[in-house]
Amino acid sequence: MKGLYKAVKVTDNVYWVGAIDWGIRDFHGYQTSRGTTYNAYLILADKITLIDTVKAPFIDEMFARIASVVEPDRIDYIVSNHSEMDHTGALPPTIEAVKPERVFASVMGARAIAGHFEELGSEVIPVKNGESLSLGNMGLTFVHTRMLHWPDSMFSYLAEDEILFSQDAFGMHLASTERFDDEIGRDVLAEEAAKYYANILLPFSPLVTKLIESLPTLGLKLKVVAPDHGPIWRSGFENVLRLYSEWAAQRPSMKAVVLFDTMWHSTEMMAGAVCEGLRDGGASVSVMPLQSCHRSDVATAAMEAGAIVAGSPTMNNNIFPSVADVMTYLKGLKPNNLLGASFGSFGWSGEAVGQINELLKAMRVELVSDGVRCNYVPNHKSLDECYSLGADLAHKMKERC
């Protein structure tokens, strides 16, 4: 496939040599409806350097792109910014084929790679935060970004070309023949960047804020930011940096997310009444029936919300499975500054509302009531209670904004 895949020029000295995964639709429970890319980069310095590799099944595509610029066995160094297998799956066979002089990773990255690939335990050289590596006529500086989003995460900065290789930070899951942000519609970029942040980086928002605040002190001139997924930022990085700052702050807003599932439409009717109360109270509402809304889309909506309202019928003395799935997923993402409430219908026991309340408490969501329960089909009184729940919640949201 040497002539089939071509490298893409990023700067005079740097080429994209990654792979496009058009078919992937699930990434650790995150729905990747537009596929993704696994970005790797080749630096044509005196010491030719490969930044990251790709997911194992895509190694031939990566090698073909490298070969369109230089013979792969001329690569001197490999730098692994992140040890997750979508970036290191092809690392062992790449090392075997290329036989580089050295392989570098962060201190935690060297340990993680050894944990993934026992045979590489002695081959990876750990680099410290702030350490520099001479490539002859150019140089890389390493910035540890621990827990953004793994303990091993690291940035690499090429000063001569003012390019930051940012591993998973500032990326998105988006398969495209276009490699640069200014070649892709702004709406698509904003949508996919938000979804990526909400489902990958949201739990680490305090660290994102700290990183953004520290960037000026690092003295990095950023002409290009090259993440490990999605397009390369060459003209709109200031926009995504501003969005990251806003998302990380998680300020209260007048947006509410109403998520629910239903068995015989009773809980669905309740959701509609809650929505009307929220709307009439001045809140904007995203109603997300879980029979048609994926957990990762709920997480994206919740990231910019000021309130979460969850509804579930009771089945076998428990919360409905789809609602339990989404609530557990949200709990792991650790959203902040949220108000919350619950509602649900039941036949003869009605435990679901209380279980939702416990999940909301575990998420540190401030409950505005004990929830609304309805036996079988909601009557006017039950629907009025749901409406009032929404209206009361909207009022409390206003007090926080």
N, C-alpha and C positions, 0 to 999 in steps of 0.2 A: 504493500500500500504506500510505498515511498512517494509516488507521484500524486496520490489521491488527495492527501491532506496537506495543507500549506500553513506555515506559521503566519502570524499577523504581526506586523511591525507596530510597536507601541511607541518607542523612541528610536533614535539612531542606533542605540546600543542594546535595546531590549525587545524581545519578541514574545508574544503569547503562543504557547505550544501546548495548550490544554485540550480538553475534549468536551463534546456536547452530548448530553444525555437527554434525548428528545422524549424518551418513553417513561421515565420515572414519574410515578404519581404519589408515592408515599415515602417520606423521609423521617423515620422515627416517629410515626404518627402524625406528621405534618403533611398535609395534602399539597403536593407540588403540581398544581394543575397546569403549569406552563413548563414543566421539566426543569432541568438545571444544567449548569456547566461545572466542570472540575478544572479550575484554572491553574496552569503551571507556566512559569516564565523562564526564558533563557537570556542571560546577560552575556553579551559578547565582549567581555573584558580580556585582558591578558590571560587571566585565569577564568576560562569559560565556566559559568555557574548556572546551575539549574535551581530555581526556586520552587520547591514543592513538586510532587508528582500527581498522579491521578488515581481514581478508583481502579482497582485491579483489572476489570474487564476492558478498560479503555487504554491499556498500555500501548497497544499497536498504533492507535491514533496519535498518542503523544509522541511516540518515536518517529512516526512519519512526519509530523510537523517539525520536530527537531531536525530531521534529516533534510528537510527542505532549506535549511539555513546552514547547517554544519553537520559533519559526521558525528553521531552520538558519542563515539569513543574518544572524541576530543574534549568532552566535558571534564573539567578538573575538579570542581566542587559541586556538592549538592547541599542545599539548605532546606531543612524541614521546619517550617514555621508552626506547624500544627500536626499532631500525631494521629488525629482521627483517620479512620480507614479510607474515607473518600479522598484523602490527600496522601496517604502513605501505603495504600493497598498495593500500588505498583513500585514501592520503594525497593524491596528486596531484589526483584528481578532487574530493576534499573541499575542498582549497584553491581549486580552480577554481570550485566552486559557492558556497562560503561567503565567499571573499575576506576572510580574517581580517586583522586589523591586523598580527599577528605570529605566527610559528611558531618554537617553541623546541625545542632538543634539547641533549644534552651536547656537549662539544667534539668528541669522537669520533663522536657521533651525527650531528652536522651534516655531517661528512665522509662518513659511511656513507650518509646519505640522498642526498647529492650523487652518490655512487658508484652508487646504485641508480637515481636519477632525475636525470639530468643537468640537466633543466630547472629543478630546485629548488635548484640549487647556491648561488644567491645569496639565496634566500628564507628559509633557516633560520638563526636567531640562536643561536649557541652560548652556553650558560650554564656557569659554573664550579661546581666542587664547593663546596657551602655557600652559593651565591648564592641570593638571595630575589627573588621577583617579586611586585609588588603587583597585586592584582586589584581594587583600590579598597577595598571593605569587608573583604576577605580577602587572604590571601597564601600563596604557595607557596614552599617551600624545597626546593632540589634537592640530592640526595646522589648523587654518582657511585658506582656499584658495578661498576667495571670488571672484566670477565671473569666476571660473574655474570648471564648467561653469555656475553655478547659484549663486545668492548672498549667499546662505546657505552652499555652498560646504565646506567640511572639510576633512582633513586627520586624521587618528588615527594611532599611532605608538606604537607597542608593543616591548619595548626595550629588554626584556629577549630573545625573539626569533628573534630580528632584522628584524621585518616584518612591512611594511608600508601598511596599508589599504588605498588605494588612490582614492576611489570612482570612478568617471568617468575618471579621468586622467590616462593616459597610458593604456587605454583599447581599445577594438575593438569589432565590431559586428561579432562574429564568433562562430557558434554552432559547437561543437566538443566533442567527447567522451574523448579526451585528455585534461587534465587540465593544463598542464605546457608548457611553451614556447619551451623548448628543445625537446618536443614530436611532434612539428608541424614544417612543412617546413619553412625555412627562407623566401622564396619568398612569401608564403601566409601571414606570419606575417608582412612583409614589406608592402605588398599591402593593407592589411586590416587596419594596423596601420595608413598608410598615408590617406586612405579614411576616417577613423574616425577623424583624426586631421583636415582634410580639411573641413569636414561637421559639426563638433561639436565645435572644439576649435580654429579654425583659427581667428574668430573675436577677440579673447582674447590673441592674440600672444604677445603683450607687457607684459601682466601679466605672461604668460608662461616664457618669458625670465627672468623676475624679480624673479620668483619662482626658476628657475634653478640656477640662480646666488646666491640665498640665501641658497640653500640646504647645501653647506659646512658649513655655519655659524650655521646651526641647530644642527650639530653634530650627525646626524642620521646615524648609520651603517645599510646599506640596504642589507641584505642577500636575502630577498624576498620582492617583490612588488606585492600586491594583489588588482587588480582593480575590479570594479563592473561589467565589461563586458569582455568576452573573457578569454584568458589564463592567468595564474599566472606566473609572471616573477621570475624565480629562477636561471637563468644562463645568460640571454641576456639583462638584464635591461640597462647596459651601452650603448648598441647599440640603444635602443629606446630612451634613454635620449639624445644621440647625435643627433638622427633624429629630436626629438622635438626641440632641439636647432637650427638646420638648418631650419626647417619649420617655426619656430617662427621668424627667422631673415628675411625671405622673400627677400633674395638678388636677384637682377636682374640676369636673365639667358638668354641663347640663345635658349630657347624653346618657341615656339609660339603655342597657341591654336586657331584653326579656327573652330568656331561653326556656324551652319547655319541650316535653314530649307528651303524647296523649294516647289513650287506648280507644275510647269511644267518644272523643271530641269534648268531653266535659272540661278537662284541663285546658284544652284549646279555647273554649269559650271564656274561661277565667282569664287566660292570657290576653284575650282581646279587650276585656274590661279593664285590666290593669294598664294596658297600653293607652286606652282612652283617658284614663285618669292622669297618667303621666303627661300625655300630650296637652290636655286641657290645663294642666298645672304649669305648662311652659317648658317642658323637657322635650328634647328630640329623642326618638325611640327607634332602636333596631330590634325588631321582633324576629327571633331565630328559632323556628320549629326544627327540632333535631332530627326529624325524619328526612330533612332536605338540607340542613346546614352542618358542615363538618366542624369538628372540634377546633381545628386550626383557624377557621374563619370566625368562630365565636371568640377565640383568644384575641384575634386582631381587632374585632369590634370592642372587646372589653378593655383593651389597652388604653383607648382614648375616652373611656366612659367614666362617669361619676357614680354610677350605680349598676348593680347586677340584681335582677329579679329572676329567680329560678322556680319553675313549676314542674310538678311530677305527680302522676297518679301513684297510688300505692299498689304494688304487686307482690304477693307472697310476703307481706309484712315489711316490704323494703321499697326504697327508692327505685324508680324505673331504671333499667340498665344503661340506657343511653344518657340519662341525666347524671347518673353516677360517674360514667366515663368522662363526661365533659367537666364536671365539677372537680374530679380528681386531677384532670389535666390542668385546669386553671389553678388549682392549689399549688401545683409544682412550679408554675410560672410566677407566683408571688406578686400579683398585682397589688398596688397600694392605693390608699386614699379613696376607698370605695364605701358607699352605703349599700345596703342590701335588704332583700325581703324574699319571702317564699309563699307559694300557694300550691294547692293541689286538691284533686278529688279522690274519693275512696269509696269502697263498697262496704267493708265491715270492720276495718281496723284504723287505717289512716296514719301510719307512722312516717310517711315520706316527708311531710312538711318539717317535722322535727329533725329528721335526718339531714335535710337540706340546711336547716339552721345550724346544725353542728358543723357541717362542712364550711359554711360561710364564716362561722366563728374561727375555725381552724385557719381560714384564709385571712383572718384579722379584718374582716368586713364588719362594719358597724350596722347592726340590725336595727331597723326602724319599727319593727313589730314582731309578734310571735308568728305571723303568717295567717293566711286564710285557708280554711279547710272546708270542703264541700262534700256532703254525702250524696253519692250518685250524680244526678244531673243538676247543675246549678240553677236555682230559682232567682227571682228578682232580688231577693235579699242578699244572696251569695254574690251575685254580680255587682250589686251596689257596694258590698264590702270590698270587692276587688278594685272597683273604681276608686273608692276612697283610699285604698292602700296606695294606688298609683299617684293620686293627687297629693296625699300626705308626703310621699317620697319626693315628689317634685318640689314641694315646699322646702323640705329639708335640704335638697340639693341646692336651691337658690341661696340658702343661708351659708353654704360652704363656698360658693363661687364669688 
